[in-house]
Amino acid sequence: MCREKRKAALMRRHRLRVILPAVLVAIGMAIIWRGFPHSRSTPAGERSSEPDERVAEGEQRRASPPRVVIVGAGISGLTTALELGRGGARVTVVDMSSVFGGHAVMSQGGVCVVDSPLHRELGLEDSSDLAYGDFMEWGEDADPDWVRYYTDNSRRDIYDWLTDLGVRFEEISTAPGNSVDRFHQPTSRGIGLVTPIYEACLDEESIEFVWNTQATRLLTEDGRVAGIEARRLREQSVIRMEADYVVLATGGFQSNLDMVREFWPAEIAFPERILIGSGRNSVGLGHRMAQQVGGTLNRMDYQWNYFTGIPDPRQPESNRGLSAANMHGILVNPVGQRFANLHNWAKEVMPIMLSQERATVWFVFDEASRGEFVISGSDWKDFTKVERLVLDNPELVHSADTIEELAEKAGLPADNLRATIDRYNELVEGGVDEDFHRFGPGQSEYSNGASPQIATAPYYAMQAWPLTRKSMGGVAIDLDCRVLDQSRQPIPGLYAVGELTGLAGINGKAALEGTFLGPCVVTGRVAARSILGIPAEASPPPTASQERCISCHDVTALIEETRPGYWHFEQSHTRVVERELNCLQCHAELAPYHEEHHVMNQRALARTCASCHAGEE
């Protein structure tokens, strides 16, 4: 597909996806610490007081590769492990589960990236300064130092790094609060984002995984964290793992309703019914472990929960929920009236919903927009599955040929719902949402295009409840991801990454979306570079770079002339040149370069065929 055709295809899909959105104690490598005094090694707003101590510590540990234990094999733990392993550390990753990925593999998988190559391919203009303004305005109380780092480095630390590993981004979608669309959607959602990181970890001999093992406490020696104690869940035995550094990557706490309630915002009443929509093991274990050695918690009441919760039909006896929505419909309250701009997402909807006498809402839509109904997560991409388990399930979604009949089935006042839909259709016809400013002049192209009339029978109503989702507060860290104590001083030997840290405060009180998995990658890489003694501004350990490729293989020259037996090579590499792709997007298995192993892996190469053969023109 030529550049123009690819751009047209991407633009057709350039719309909002419902961004509804052994304890893997990676005994990560006890890495060599080369102390370096620079601005990123201090707590936010503070300066470090011990640069000389760090240099001395580094000298003492330089004799052997550092041993690092990482607790948690989700996306932040895997990212940290890979960066450390490639940097020479000996890494052990410990996880409660028997599989990798945590909640990330089940997620929508999108990451927020500023000014990426895909932006430029689509003709979208973005900049670090523009993104910084969006983060600070939307988040209200975001950490300015971490936001600046993220907006300045998201392309290098997220997009370039992931595409080098083989992640494919198929489109950029809209998310509220962004001046420019930045939600980069990977092929195959969350599983397509995380699997390449895990596969790369498996290729590193210095990284080992210990499954079905739960870290229970941190070990200390001479005032520093020196390893973990853990329980093997299957054998019910206790083990100890010594390490030079421990990285906690245990995720948030939104699946622990006791903690959700404990840290619920004081100004908002706790809802009578709330579904659990976070990772199975996101229960706050890392928070408690950090506290046991003096770590402090920060902004714990900054919880990013959704209004889109429906009971998971696969687990009817549990309190687990799914995040489901139709952004082309409308949202009504228990009396059948609109009450918020649906497209302003949780930041606008949640406070109003939770202030109601009954904290519940209904999505109302029609047959014309039925196909826009989505459920967030890797395992809900198949629309036939969505229809079978949810849309056609009368326990979850009501349908009727008239609005009045629909209201009766849903238990909503028929007169109110009829009047609400008539009013909405009238506003759509007039082109301006005078009630909630969802569409009209000055509104986004997406909102104007995703606000059709509700006029085609049958009609649908889906009731939704509050759904726990993500933690935007957590263990306090500095700009090197070192865990801080009550005095805001780093705890020697202890790091934290990902959602455990509240995503480093990058979101503040409200998320731009794609700003959960993105910060998980960023904090993982920052922590690893800090342990390795690599300044944040410097390039990461030289591994997956195409510079070595280019020095030997001049692809442009190789496709200039037609040669017998090279038809597919010439066709595929012509597209590579047209799209300005990195060599490692198809040949990630060849990096880092080792002469004795520099042979193409046909199995790995076969996975890249969909890059060109995606069934779209």
N, C-alpha and C positions, 0 to 999 in steps of 0.2 A: 504494500500500500504506500503510495507516494505521500510526501509530506502534506499536500493539500487534502488528499482523501483522509489521511489519519486525523488531520485537524478537524475536518467536517464531522468525522465519526465521533471524535471526542466531544465536540460541541453539542452533538445531538444528545449525548449522555451527560452533559455538563449541567446537572441539576441536583437539588437536595436529595440525598439519601437520608432516611430518618436516622440521623446520627444519634438514634435513640440509645441513642447510644443505648522410710527413712528421713526427716525434715531436711530439705535440700539445703543444708547448711554449707554451702559451697565453701569447703575448707580452703577457699581460694588462696592463691599463692601468697606466701609471706614476702611480698615483693621488696626489691631493693629500694630503699628510701633515700633519694638524693634530695636533701632539703634544698628548697629554693624560695627565697623571699620574693613574693610577687603579690599583687593586689588580690588575686583570687583565692589566696590561702587564708583569708580572714573571714570571720563571721560578718554577715550583712551589716553594714554600718559600723564595723569595728575593725581594728587592726590586730594582727596576730602578735603575741608577746613572746613566742618562743622559737624564732627562726634558727637560732644557734643550736638549740636542743635538737631540732629536726635534722640539722646537718650532722651533728654528732651521732644521732641515731642511725642515719643513713650510712655513715662510715662504718659503724659497728656491724651493720647487716649486709654490707656489700660483698662479703665473702661467699655467700651461697644464695641461690635463687630464693626469693621470699615465698613463704607458704601462706596461702589465703584460703579461708573457708567462707563460702558464700551460702547463706541460708535463704533458699528459695530459687526455684528454676523457672520463674516466670520471665517475662521479657526483660525486665531490668536486671535480674540475676544472670540470665544468659548473656546479655550484652556485656556486663561487667566481666564475666568469666572469659568470654572470647577476647576482649581487649587485654585482659591480664595474661591469658595464655599466650597470645601472640607477642606479648611484651617480655616473655621469659619467665613468668612466675609459675609456681606449681599450685594448681587450683583444685579444690574439692567443692563440689556443689551438692548440697544436701536438701532434700525435699520430702515432704510428707506424702506426696503422691508417688505413683509408679510411672508417671509420664511427665513430659516436659510441658511448659507453656503457661501454667496457671490459668487465670481468667482471660488472658490476652488471646489465646487460641480460639476462644469462643466468642470473641468480640467482633464488632464491625470491622476493626482493623485499621481505621483511618488515622493518619498522623498529620498534624499541622506543620507545614513547611513554608518558609518565606522565600519568595523569588526563586523558584526552582526552574530547571530546564523545561518542565512541562508547562509552567506558567508561560514561558517565552514561546513555546510551540503553539500555545493557544492564543497568543497575543495579549496576555494579561500582564499588566504592569504592577509590580509590587516592590516594596523596599523594606529594609530593616526598620527605618524610622517610622514608616506608616504602620507597620505591624506593632511596633512598640507602643504607639499611641492607642491602637485598638486594644491591646492587652491591658494597658493601664486604665483606660476608660471603662471597658466592660467589666474588668475584674474588680475595680474599685479599691481593693486593698492588696494588689499583687506586689510581690517583692521586686523592686525596680532593678536590682543588680542581676537577679536570675532572669528576669524578663529580657533585659538587655543582652545577656549572654545568649539566651535562646533565640531571639530574633536575629542576632548577628551571625549565629553559627548553625542554625537548623539545617541549612542546605548541606553543609559539610558533615555535620555530626549525625544527621538523620538520612537525608535523601541520598547523598553520594555514598555513604557507608552501606546503606541497605541495598541500593541498586548494585553496588560492587559484589554484594553477597548473593545477588540473583533475585531480589524482590522486584516484582513488576507493578508499577502504578498504572491503572487503567483510566483514571479520570480524576478531576478535581471537582469537589462538590461544594455547595453553599452551606454555611453555618452562621447563625445569628451573631452579630457583633463584629464581623469582619468587613473591612472596607473592600477587600479583595477575597475571592474564594481561595481557601488554603487547605481544605480538607482533602488530602491525597488518599484516594481509595486504592488499596492494593488488590490485585487479582486474588480470588479465593478468600477475601476478607482476613480475619485474624490468623487463621491457620497459614495463609499465604505470606503473612508478615513474619511470623515467629519461626516457622520451620526452617528457613534458610539460616537463621542465626544458630539454631540448635545443631543443624547439620555441620556448620562450620566448627562448632565446638567439638563435635565428634572427631573431626579431622586433626585436632590438636592433641598430641600425646600427653601434654602436660595438664590436661583437664580431665578429671574423673567425676563421675556422678554416683551419689549414694542415695538410693530411693527408699521410700517407705520408712523414712526416718524423721522424727520430729525433734528439732532443737528445743531444749527445755530451759537452758540457762547458759549465760556466758561465763567463761572461766577467766579469772584475773590473776596476774602475777606481777609483783613489784609495781603496782599502780597502773598497769596497762591490761587491756583485754588480750588474752593469750590463747583463746580457743573456745570450744563449746562443749557442753554436755548434751547428749541426745538420747532419745529412746527409739529403738528399732520396733516399729509398730507390729510387725508380724511375729517377731520372736519375743517381744516384750522384754528385751534386754537393754541395759544402759551402756552407752559407750562415751568415750571422751576423745575429742579431736583437738590437737594442739595446732596453733597457727600463729604466724607473726601478725596477721591482720584478719579481722572478721568483718564481712560485709553483710548487713541485714537487708534482705530483699524479699520480705515476707508479705508485701501487699498491704491493703488497707484494713478496715475493720467493719465494713458495711454489711457483712453477713453475720455480725454479732449484734443482735437487737438490744442486748443489755448495754453494750457500749454506744450504740446509736442513740439510745434513750439517755444514757449518762451524759453524752456530749451534745445533746439536741439543743439548738439555739433557744436561749431563754425567752426570747420575745415571741416565739411561735409555739402553739399548743401541739403536743404530740398526737398524731392521728390515731383514731380508734383502730383502723386497719392499715397496715403497711406491709407490702410484700418484699421479699428478699431478692435482689437482682444483682448481687455482686458475686465474686468468685467463691467457690465452695470453701476455700481455706482462708478467705479474707476475714479473719476473726480477731485480729489485734494481737497475735502472739509476739510479733516483733516489737510492738509498742511496750509490752510488759517486760520483755527481755532487756530492752534499752533502759527502761526505768530502774531495773534491778541493779544496774551498775552506775546509776546517777544521771542517766540521760533525761532530758526534759522534753515535754510535749508542747506543741505550738499550734494554735488556731484549730483546735479539735472540733469546734462547732461549725467550721466551714465544711459543710457536707453538701455534695452535689447530687441530689436525689431527683428522680423523674416523676412526672405525673402520668406516665404511660404504662403503668403496671397492670398486667392481666395474669390470672393464675396460669401456671405452666400446665397444660393439659397432659403432659407426660408424667407429671408428679402430682396427681390430684390430692393426695393425702398430706402434702407438705405445704409450707408457706412460701415456696419458691415462686418467683414471678418472671415474666418476660416483658420486654419493652416493645410495645406495639403501637402503631399509629398510622393514620392516613392524613398526611399534611395537605391534601387537596380538599379535605372536608372541613367541618367546623367543630368547635369545642363548645359544649354547653354544660351548665351546672345542674344540680338536682332539680331546679325548677324550670329547666328547659330553655334557658336563656344564655346567649353569649356573654362572656365576662372578661375576655382577654384576647390579645393578639396571639394566636396559636404559633405564628412564625417567629415570635420572640422567645419561644422555647421556655425552658425551665426558669430562667431568670425572672420572667414576667408572670408565668402561669402558677408556679409553685406557691409563692406567698399568698396569692389570692385563693387558691384552692385550699390551702391549709387554714385559712381564716374562716372558711365556711363552716356552718354547723355540721355538715357531713362532708368530709374530705374525699370527695369522689367527683368524677367528671364523665361525660359521654362524648365519644367521637361520633359524629353523624356525617354520613356521606351517601353517595348514590352509585348506581351501577356504572355510570360513565367513568367514575374515578376508582372503582373497585381495584383495578390493577395497580394503583398507587399505594395500596396497603402494604406495609412492610413490618417485619420483625427484626430487631437488631441481633446480629450474631452470625458466626460462621456457618452454623448448621441450619440457617433459615433462608438461604439464598434461593432455594428451590421453591418457586411460587406454588407448585402443585401441593407441596407439603404444607405451606401456609394455608392454602384453601382447605385441605383435608382436615387438619387439626384445629384450625382457628376460625377462618371465615365461614366455613360451613358447619361450625359447631354451635348449635343454638344455646348452649350453656354460656358461651362467650360473646357471640355476635347475634343480635336480633335482625331479622329482615322482614320486610312487608311491602306490599304494593302501594300503600298510601302512608302519608305522614301520620295520620291519625291512628292507624293500626300500629305503626311502628312505636308511637308514643305509648300506646296501651301495653305493648309487649315489654317495653323498657321501663315502664313505671314512671313515665314523665307526664306532666300536664299537657294534654293534647293541644289545648288552645294556645298555650305558651310556645310550644315547639312549632306549631303551624305559623304563628306570628313571627317567630325568630327566623325561620327559613324564608318566609316571604320577604321580610325586611332584608335579609342577607342577599337574596337573589336580586332585589331591587337595587341594592348598593353595587353589586357586581355589574348589573346592566348600566348603571350610571358611571362606573369606572373609578369610584372613589369610596373607600371605606371610611365614612364619616364617624363611625362608632368606635373603631379600635385601630384604625390606620394600618391595616394589613396590606392594602393595595391602593394604587393610585399614583399620581405624580410624586416623584421623589422616593418611591419605594423601590425595592430591588426588582430586577428583571425576573428573578425566581418567584418572588411573592406575587407579582402581577400575573405571571403565567400559571401559578399553582393555586389560583383562587377562582375556580369555575362555579357556575350556578349549580345548585343541588336540585335537579329537575327531571332526572331519568330514573324511573322505577326499575327494579325494586330499590328500596331505601334501606340503609343499614345503620345500626346503633351499637357501639361497643362501649361498655362501662369499663373505666380504668380507675386505679387507686394509686396512692403514693408508692414508689418503688425505690428501695435503697440502691445506690449505684457506686459512688466514688467518694473517696476521702480527700479533701483538699487541705486538711491539716494533719499533722502527724509528728514524728520525731524531728526535733530541731537539728538542723545541720548548718555548716558554714558553706562557703562557696567552693570547697573541695570535697563536700559530702561527708566531712567528719562529724560524728555525732557530738552535740554540745551538751554540757552539764548545766546545772542551774545557774552557774556564774557566766554562762555563754562561752566557756572554754572547751576546746576539743578534748574528748576522752581518748587517750592514746590507744591506738590499735583498733578503733571501732569506727566503721563507716555505715551509712544507710543510703539506700537509693530507691527510686520509684515511688509508688503510691504510699509506701510506709512513711515517707517524708512529707506527705501532702503535696507531692509533685513539686517540692522545693518552693512552694508559694508562688509558682508561676501563674496560677489561675486566679489568685485572690479569692473573692467570694463567688465568682461566676466564671464558667469556662467557655472558651470560644469553640470547643470541640476539636478533637484531634490533638488536644493539649493534655492528654493523659498518657497515651502510648508514646507520644513524642517525647515528653519529659522523662519517661522511663528509660528511653534509649540515651538521652542526653546525660542524665545523672549517672547512669551506669558507666558511660565512657569517661565522664569527668572523674568519678571515683577511681577508676582503674588508672587513669593518667596520673592522678595525685599519688596513688600508692607507688606507681612506677617512677615517680619523680619527674614526670614530663610536664612542663608548663602548659596551662590550658590553652594559651594562644598558639602553641606549637602544634605541628602536625602530630597525629597519633603514631604509634609504632609502624614503621614502614612494612606493609603487608600487601593488602589488596589494592595495588595501584596499577593503572594501565601504562604508566611511563615505560616500564620494562618491555611491555608488549610492543609499543610503538618503536622502541629502539631497534627491534629486530624485524618487525612486520609492518611494512608500509602498505596498508590496506588500499588506500586510494590508488597507488601505483599498480597494485595487483589486480584491480578490477578495470583498469583502463582498456586493456585489450582482451578480446575473447580468446580463450584457450580451450582446446579439446579436453573434455572431462571435468571442466570447472564450472558447468552451467549453474548448479545450485549454489556453489561458493560465490559466484559473481552476483547472482540474484539476491541472496541473503545479505551479502556485505555491501551491496549498493544501498539497501535499506538502512544498514548500520550507519553508513556515511551520511545519508539523507537526514536521518533522525539524530545524528550526532550522539550515538550511543557509546557507552563505555564498553570496551572489549569484554570486561568481566561480567557484564550482564548475561552473556551466554557462556562464558568460559571461566566462571568463578572458581572452578575446581583447580585451575592452574595457578592460583595465587595462594600464598606467596610463592615466588619462584624457587624451585629446587630442581637443578639440572637432571638429577636421577629420576625424578617423578614427573617431569614435564611432558606428560602424555595425556591426550584428551580422553575423558571418561565419557563413553558413548551413552551410558545411562543418564548421567547428569545432563549431557547435551540434549537428549531427547526431551527433557522437561522444558526446554526453551522454545520448542516448536510453536507453542501457542502465541509467542510474541508476534509472529507474522500470520499464523493460520488461526485467527480468532473467529472466523466466520462472519466478519463484518468488512464492508468496503466503504 
